[in-house]
Amino acid sequence: MKPTLVILAAGMASRYGSMKQIASFGPSGETIMDYSIYDAIQAGFGKIVFIIREEFADNFKAIFEPKLNGRVETDYVFQALTSFTGGREIPAERTKPWGTAHAVLCCKGKVNEPFAVINADDYYGRDAFVKAYGFLTTQCNEKTYSIIGYELKNTLSDNGSVSRGVCEVDANNNLTDINERTSIYRDVDGTITYEDPSGKHPVSEDSLVSMNYLCFDPGFIGVCEKYFGEFLDKHMNEPKSEFFIPLAMKHYIQAGSGEVKVIPTSAKWFGVTYKEDAPGVQASITALVASGEYPSSLWS
């Protein structure tokens, strides 16, 4: 059974205004998501599942169905505030989705095979999809998940600081902890630094960080369901609280349910953290096309 790629796109409307305005970066109008889908197909993934908001479904399908029809199986999952809340009354002030682990939970019944999860508007690189496919088809099971780990130096922005989940691993490359480091940047002396309330701290540029490229057995959907109820009991009335995938993974590890391997990739990540990043993203894709990594028109 071929693995599935799950793309987290439910939050895109708030960033782009509407699905008709998804930013184009490729020479033939390709979005960053197009390149991820193309790389996934080339690596051997058999299905693409888009997690979106139902009100944007028609516009979204109009953009992607003509490109993908006949190339790969597609399916859609709608993330709604009421999904899997057990009949709880949603606070009136709650407007944003419940987070990425809730998005994965919304795949219950739709995804029944090993799957990878990525963000819709991040570029991950061909090597990441090859590594993920290899893991999902040879090692992944209900007790073994993975994170595709990026070298910190390959994930920085030239236009400001970023937040990254820095992975700590044991001798077998199994995840022991993720430390969310905010305000990471390359300092004037060239070292990579992060800041916290206690001051500035150096961090190795070769540190592996999670960029939300994660690989799971379908049993992880049940993990999300189990801990989502606990999350709601504690945080239901916090309008900005979110149930993130790393939180569900942390519960999974701490409960002794299994292990999460960190699989290194040399791929360079890029995305639009700041609006000033957009020209750099376009230039990076132009260079990849010029080098022959991608055709000038992905879907023609």
C-alpha positions as CSV (number, residue, x, y, z in Angstrom):
1,M,0.0,0.0,0.0
2,K,1.5,3.3,-1.0
3,P,1.7,6.0,1.6
4,T,-0.5,9.2,1.7
5,L,0.6,12.8,1.9
6,V,-1.6,14.9,4.2
7,I,-1.3,18.7,3.5
8,L,-2.4,21.1,6.3
9,A,-4.2,23.8,4.3
10,A,-7.1,24.8,6.6
11,G,-5.3,28.0,7.7
12,M,-4.5,29.3,4.3
13,A,-7.5,31.4,3.9
14,S,-6.5,33.7,6.7
15,R,-3.1,34.2,5.2
16,Y,-4.2,34.7,1.5
17,G,-7.7,36.1,1.8
18,S,-9.3,33.4,-0.4
19,M,-8.3,30.3,-2.2
20,K,-8.2,32.1,-5.5
21,Q,-5.3,34.2,-4.2
22,I,-2.9,31.4,-3.3
23,A,0.5,33.0,-4.1
24,S,2.3,31.9,-7.2
25,F,6.1,31.4,-7.2
26,G,6.8,29.1,-10.2
27,P,7.4,30.2,-13.8
28,S,4.0,28.8,-14.8
29,G,2.1,30.1,-11.8
30,E,2.9,27.2,-9.5
31,T,2.3,27.5,-5.7
32,I,4.8,26.1,-3.2
33,M,2.2,23.4,-2.6
34,D,2.5,22.3,-6.2
35,Y,6.2,21.5,-5.8
36,S,5.5,19.5,-2.7
37,I,2.8,17.5,-4.5
38,Y,5.1,17.0,-7.5
39,D,8.0,15.8,-5.3
40,A,5.6,13.4,-3.4
41,I,4.4,11.9,-6.7
42,Q,8.0,11.4,-7.9
43,A,8.9,9.8,-4.6
44,G,6.1,7.3,-4.9
45,F,3.2,8.6,-2.7
46,G,-0.1,7.2,-3.8
47,K,-2.6,9.8,-2.5
48,I,-2.8,13.4,-1.5
49,V,-5.3,14.4,1.2
50,F,-5.9,18.2,1.6
51,I,-7.2,19.4,5.0
52,I,-9.1,22.6,4.2
53,R,-12.0,24.6,5.5
54,E,-15.3,23.5,3.9
55,E,-16.3,27.0,2.8
56,F,-13.3,27.1,0.5
57,A,-13.7,23.7,-1.0
58,D,-15.1,24.7,-4.4
59,N,-12.4,27.3,-5.0
60,F,-9.7,24.9,-3.8
61,K,-10.8,22.1,-6.0
62,A,-11.0,24.4,-9.0
63,I,-7.3,25.2,-8.6
64,F,-5.9,21.7,-7.9
65,E,-8.2,19.1,-9.5
66,P,-7.4,20.1,-13.2
67,K,-3.7,19.8,-12.4
68,L,-3.8,16.5,-10.5
69,N,-6.6,14.6,-12.3
70,G,-5.1,11.3,-13.6
71,R,-1.8,11.9,-11.9
72,V,-2.6,11.0,-8.3
73,E,-5.6,10.1,-6.1
74,T,-6.9,13.1,-4.1
75,D,-9.3,13.4,-1.2
76,Y,-10.4,16.2,1.1
77,V,-10.9,16.6,4.8
78,F,-12.8,19.5,6.4
79,Q,-11.5,20.9,9.7
80,A,-14.3,22.5,11.6
81,L,-14.5,23.8,15.2
82,T,-17.2,21.3,16.1
83,S,-15.3,18.2,14.8
84,F,-14.6,15.6,17.5
85,T,-15.5,18.0,20.3
86,G,-17.9,15.5,21.9
87,G,-20.9,17.8,21.8
88,R,-19.1,20.4,24.0
89,E,-20.4,23.9,23.6
90,I,-17.9,26.0,21.6
91,P,-17.1,29.4,23.3
92,A,-18.4,32.3,21.2
93,E,-15.0,33.9,21.2
94,R,-13.4,30.8,19.6
95,T,-12.9,31.5,15.9
96,K,-9.6,29.8,14.9
97,P,-9.2,26.0,14.3
98,W,-8.1,23.8,17.2
99,G,-4.6,23.2,15.8
100,T,-2.6,20.8,13.7
101,A,-3.2,17.7,15.8
102,H,-6.9,18.3,15.6
103,A,-6.5,18.6,11.8
104,V,-4.9,15.2,11.8
105,L,-7.8,13.8,13.9
106,C,-10.2,15.1,11.3
107,C,-8.6,12.5,8.9
108,K,-10.2,9.7,10.9
109,G,-11.9,7.3,8.4
110,K,-10.2,9.0,5.5
111,V,-6.5,8.0,6.0
112,N,-6.0,4.3,6.8
113,E,-2.4,3.8,5.6
114,P,1.0,5.2,6.7
115,F,1.1,8.9,6.0
116,A,3.2,12.0,6.1
117,V,2.0,15.5,7.2
118,I,3.4,18.8,5.8
119,N,2.4,22.4,5.8
120,A,0.8,23.8,2.7
121,D,3.0,26.8,2.3
122,D,6.5,25.4,3.1
123,Y,9.0,24.1,0.5
124,Y,10.6,20.9,1.8
125,G,12.8,19.7,-1.1
126,R,13.0,16.4,-3.0
127,D,15.3,14.6,-0.5
128,A,12.7,15.0,2.3
129,F,10.0,13.2,0.3
130,V,12.4,10.4,-0.7
131,K,13.4,10.0,3.0
132,A,9.8,10.1,4.1
133,Y,8.7,7.5,1.5
134,G,11.5,5.2,2.5
135,F,10.6,5.4,6.2
136,L,6.8,5.0,5.6
137,T,7.3,1.9,3.4
138,T,9.9,0.1,5.5
139,Q,10.0,1.2,9.1
140,C,6.8,2.9,10.1
141,N,4.4,1.1,12.4
142,E,2.2,1.9,15.4
143,K,5.2,2.1,17.7
144,T,7.6,3.9,15.3
145,Y,7.0,7.4,13.9
146,S,9.4,9.9,12.5
147,I,10.3,13.6,12.1
148,I,12.2,14.7,9.0
149,G,14.9,16.8,10.6
150,Y,16.3,19.8,8.9
151,E,19.7,21.4,9.6
152,L,19.0,24.7,11.4
153,K,21.2,26.6,9.0
154,N,19.0,25.6,6.1
155,T,15.8,27.0,7.7
156,L,16.7,30.6,8.6
157,S,15.2,33.8,7.1
158,D,17.2,36.7,5.9
159,N,14.4,39.0,6.9
160,G,14.0,38.4,10.7
161,S,14.1,35.9,13.5
162,V,12.2,32.6,13.3
163,S,10.9,30.0,15.8
164,R,12.1,26.4,15.5
165,G,11.5,23.2,17.4
166,V,15.1,22.0,18.1
167,C,15.2,18.2,18.4
168,E,17.1,16.4,21.1
169,V,17.9,12.7,20.2
170,D,19.5,9.7,21.8
171,A,22.3,7.5,20.4
172,N,19.8,5.8,18.1
173,N,18.5,9.1,16.7
174,N,15.2,8.6,18.6
175,L,13.6,11.9,19.7
176,T,13.9,12.6,23.5
177,D,12.6,16.2,23.5
178,I,11.8,19.1,21.3
179,N,12.6,22.6,22.6
180,E,10.7,25.4,21.0
181,R,13.3,28.2,20.5
182,T,11.8,31.5,19.6
183,S,13.7,34.4,18.1
184,I,16.4,32.4,16.3
185,Y,18.6,34.4,13.9
186,R,22.2,34.6,12.5
187,D,24.0,37.2,14.6
188,V,26.4,39.8,13.2
189,D,29.4,37.6,14.0
190,G,27.8,34.7,11.9
191,T,26.8,32.5,14.8
192,I,23.2,31.4,15.1
193,T,21.6,32.7,18.3
194,Y,18.3,32.4,20.1
195,E,16.9,34.7,22.7
196,D,14.7,33.9,25.7
197,P,14.0,35.8,28.9
198,S,17.4,34.9,30.3
199,G,19.3,36.4,27.4
200,K,21.0,35.3,24.2
201,H,22.3,31.8,23.6
202,P,24.3,30.2,20.8
203,V,22.9,27.1,19.1
204,S,24.7,24.9,16.6
205,E,23.9,25.5,13.0
206,D,23.9,21.8,12.5
207,S,21.1,21.2,15.1
208,L,18.2,19.3,13.6
209,V,14.9,21.1,13.8
210,S,11.3,20.1,13.0
211,M,9.7,21.9,10.2
212,N,6.4,20.0,10.6
213,Y,7.3,17.2,8.1
214,L,6.1,14.2,10.1
215,C,5.5,10.6,9.3
216,F,3.0,8.4,11.1
217,D,1.2,5.0,11.2
218,P,-2.6,5.6,10.9
219,G,-2.8,4.7,14.6
220,F,-1.5,8.2,15.4
221,I,-5.0,9.5,14.5
222,G,-6.2,7.6,17.5
223,V,-3.5,9.1,19.6
224,C,-4.7,12.6,18.6
225,E,-8.3,11.6,19.4
226,K,-7.3,10.3,22.9
227,Y,-5.5,13.5,23.9
228,F,-7.7,16.0,22.2
229,G,-10.5,15.4,24.8
230,E,-8.0,16.0,27.5
231,F,-6.8,19.2,25.8
232,L,-10.4,20.5,25.5
233,D,-11.0,19.8,29.2
234,K,-8.1,22.0,30.1
235,H,-8.1,24.7,27.4
236,M,-11.6,24.9,26.0
237,N,-12.1,28.5,27.2
238,E,-8.7,29.8,26.0
239,P,-9.5,31.4,22.6
240,K,-6.0,31.1,21.2
241,S,-5.0,27.7,22.6
242,E,-4.2,25.1,20.0
243,F,-3.7,21.3,20.0
244,F,-0.4,20.9,18.1
245,I,1.1,17.7,16.6
246,P,4.2,18.0,18.8
247,L,2.0,18.0,21.9
248,A,0.3,14.8,20.8
249,M,3.7,13.3,20.0
250,K,5.1,14.3,23.4
251,H,2.1,12.5,25.1
252,Y,2.9,9.4,22.9
253,I,6.5,9.3,23.9
254,Q,6.0,10.0,27.6
255,A,3.3,7.3,27.8
256,G,5.9,4.8,26.5
257,S,3.7,4.0,23.5
258,G,6.6,4.1,21.1
259,E,9.5,6.0,19.6
260,V,9.9,8.9,17.2
261,K,13.0,8.7,14.9
262,V,14.6,11.9,13.7
263,I,15.6,11.4,10.0
264,P,18.1,14.0,8.8
265,T,17.7,15.6,5.4
266,S,20.2,17.9,3.7
267,A,17.3,19.6,1.9
268,K,17.0,23.4,2.2
269,W,13.7,24.5,3.5
270,F,12.1,27.8,2.6
271,G,8.8,29.5,3.1
272,V,7.2,32.9,3.4
273,T,7.6,33.7,7.1
274,Y,7.7,37.4,6.3
275,K,6.3,39.2,3.2
276,E,9.9,40.2,2.4
277,D,10.7,36.5,2.0
278,A,8.6,36.2,-1.2
279,P,11.2,37.4,-3.7
280,G,13.7,35.0,-2.2
281,V,11.3,32.1,-2.5
282,Q,10.7,33.0,-6.1
283,A,14.4,33.3,-6.8
284,S,15.0,29.9,-5.1
285,I,12.4,28.2,-7.3
286,T,13.7,29.9,-10.4
287,A,17.2,28.5,-9.6
288,L,15.8,25.0,-9.0
289,V,14.0,25.1,-12.4
290,A,17.2,26.5,-14.1
291,S,19.2,23.6,-12.6
292,G,16.8,21.0,-14.0
293,E,15.4,20.0,-10.6
294,Y,11.9,20.8,-11.9
295,P,10.4,21.4,-15.4
296,S,9.4,25.0,-16.2
297,S,5.8,23.8,-16.1
298,L,5.0,21.1,-13.6
299,W,1.7,19.9,-14.9
300,S,1.8,20.4,-18.6
